[in-house]
Amino acid sequence: MKLSPIDREWFDKVLRAIAAAEAGPSDADLAQAPALSDWKAAISPGGYVMLWGEVTDHPLLGNANIHTSQLIAIDPEAGWARTASRWYRLGRSIDEFEAELAETLNGGKAEPIRFTLPGFANIDDPEQLQRLLTTYITRVREIDAADRAASRGEE
């Protein structure tokens, strides 16, 4: 398998993001990262795992409701996520917001409130999310290895 130059560029970007995620963010990485609040992991219409939510201080988008590029890794307890493009500091998740809203509006007695992004499938199970990310990283590495072998004439 030989990747096109554009695909090779994308895979190199993703491989750098994977390496960064495996090393974990530095304090400087997080200090410079945009904040993402009321966020949720989802599968995009294109089939990739991403986050959606409200971003603050994004270098290109400013303050807006967004969905991210391909999610590479996430650690909600440590308060960070890594996408193909950048680090994010994680604030309150949409799940926490939904629970707070339900408690405020209904005293916690009514059906839970659920927010979704049209066309996207929310990922509610943290273990499923980790399995999807692990599978994606494995596949990226397999494609990278096949491309490098093809470039050396080892197909």
C-alpha positions as CSV (number, residue, x, y, z in Angstrom):
1,M,0.0,0.0,0.0
2,K,1.5,3.3,-1.1
3,L,-0.1,6.5,0.3
4,S,-0.6,9.6,-1.8
5,P,1.6,12.6,-0.6
6,I,-1.5,14.2,0.9
7,D,-2.4,11.1,2.8
8,R,1.2,10.7,3.9
9,E,1.1,14.2,5.3
10,W,-2.1,13.4,7.2
11,F,-0.6,10.2,8.6
12,D,2.5,12.0,9.7
13,K,0.4,14.6,11.5
14,V,-1.6,11.9,13.2
15,L,1.5,9.9,14.2
16,R,3.0,13.1,15.8
17,A,-0.3,13.5,17.7
18,I,-0.2,9.9,18.9
19,A,3.4,10.3,20.1
20,A,2.4,13.5,21.9
21,A,-0.6,11.9,23.5
22,E,1.5,8.9,24.7
23,A,4.0,11.3,26.3
24,G,1.2,13.3,27.8
25,P,0.8,17.1,27.8
26,S,3.2,19.3,29.5
27,D,2.1,22.2,31.7
28,A,3.0,24.5,28.8
29,D,0.9,22.5,26.3
30,L,-2.1,22.8,28.5
31,A,-1.5,26.5,29.3
32,Q,-1.6,27.2,25.6
33,A,-4.5,24.9,24.7
34,P,-8.0,26.1,24.0
35,A,-10.6,25.1,26.6
36,L,-13.5,22.8,25.6
37,S,-16.5,22.8,27.8
38,D,-19.9,21.1,27.6
39,W,-18.1,18.5,25.5
40,K,-19.0,15.1,24.4
41,A,-17.3,12.4,22.4
42,A,-19.1,11.3,19.2
43,I,-18.7,9.6,15.9
44,S,-18.9,12.0,13.0
45,P,-20.9,11.4,9.8
46,G,-17.5,10.6,8.2
47,G,-16.9,7.8,10.8
48,Y,-14.2,9.3,12.9
49,V,-14.2,9.9,16.7
50,M,-14.2,13.5,17.7
51,L,-15.3,15.8,20.4
52,W,-18.0,18.5,20.2
53,G,-18.6,21.3,22.6
54,E,-18.0,25.0,23.3
55,V,-14.4,26.1,22.7
56,T,-12.8,29.2,24.2
57,D,-9.6,30.7,22.9
58,H,-9.2,28.4,19.9
59,P,-6.3,29.8,17.7
60,L,-8.3,29.6,14.5
61,L,-12.0,29.6,15.7
62,G,-11.9,31.9,18.7
63,N,-14.9,31.2,20.9
64,A,-17.5,29.0,19.2
65,N,-19.4,25.7,19.2
66,I,-17.3,23.2,17.4
67,H,-16.5,19.7,16.6
68,T,-12.8,18.8,16.7
69,S,-10.5,17.0,14.3
70,Q,-9.9,13.2,14.9
71,L,-9.7,12.4,18.6
72,I,-6.5,10.6,19.4
73,A,-6.5,10.4,23.2
74,I,-8.5,11.7,26.1
75,D,-8.1,11.8,29.9
76,P,-11.2,13.5,31.4
77,E,-9.9,13.0,35.0
78,A,-6.6,14.8,34.1
79,G,-8.6,17.4,32.1
80,W,-7.1,17.0,28.6
81,A,-7.8,15.7,25.2
82,R,-5.5,15.4,22.2
83,T,-6.8,15.6,18.6
84,A,-4.9,15.3,15.4
85,S,-4.5,19.1,15.5
86,R,-4.0,20.1,19.1
87,W,-4.4,19.7,22.8
88,Y,-7.6,20.8,24.6
89,R,-8.1,21.6,28.2
90,L,-11.4,19.9,29.2
91,G,-13.9,21.7,31.3
92,R,-17.3,20.4,32.3
93,S,-18.7,17.6,30.1
94,I,-22.1,17.8,28.5
95,D,-23.1,14.8,30.7
96,E,-22.3,16.9,33.8
97,F,-24.2,19.8,32.4
98,E,-27.2,17.6,31.6
99,A,-27.3,16.3,35.2
100,E,-27.0,19.8,36.6
101,L,-29.8,21.0,34.3
102,A,-32.1,18.1,35.1
103,E,-31.5,18.6,38.9
104,T,-32.3,22.3,38.5
105,L,-35.4,22.0,36.3
106,N,-36.8,18.7,37.6
107,G,-35.4,18.1,41.0
108,G,-33.8,15.1,39.5
109,K,-37.2,13.3,39.2
110,A,-37.9,13.6,35.5
111,E,-36.4,11.9,32.5
112,P,-32.8,12.8,31.9
113,I,-32.0,15.6,29.4
114,R,-29.8,14.5,26.5
115,F,-28.0,16.8,24.0
116,T,-26.8,15.6,20.7
117,L,-25.2,17.0,17.6
118,P,-27.4,16.3,14.6
119,G,-25.8,13.7,12.3
120,F,-23.3,12.5,15.0
121,A,-23.6,9.5,17.2
122,N,-22.7,10.2,20.8
123,I,-20.4,7.8,22.6
124,D,-21.7,7.4,26.1
125,D,-19.5,4.5,27.3
126,P,-16.0,5.6,28.3
127,E,-14.7,2.0,27.7
128,Q,-16.1,2.0,24.2
129,L,-14.4,5.3,23.6
130,Q,-11.1,4.0,24.7
131,R,-11.5,0.8,22.5
132,L,-12.3,3.0,19.5
133,L,-9.3,5.2,20.0
134,T,-7.0,2.2,20.5
135,T,-8.3,0.6,17.4
136,Y,-7.8,3.8,15.4
137,I,-4.2,4.1,16.6
138,T,-3.4,0.5,15.8
139,R,-4.9,1.0,12.3
140,V,-2.9,4.2,11.7
141,R,0.3,2.3,12.7
142,E,-0.5,-0.6,10.4
143,I,-1.1,1.7,7.4
144,D,2.0,3.6,8.2
145,A,4.1,0.4,8.3
146,A,2.6,-0.8,5.0
147,D,3.3,2.5,3.3
148,R,6.9,2.6,4.6
149,A,7.4,-1.0,3.4
150,A,5.9,-0.1,0.0
151,S,8.3,2.9,-0.2
152,R,11.2,0.5,0.3
153,G,9.9,-1.9,-2.3
154,E,8.9,-4.6,0.3
155,E,5.3,-5.1,-0.7
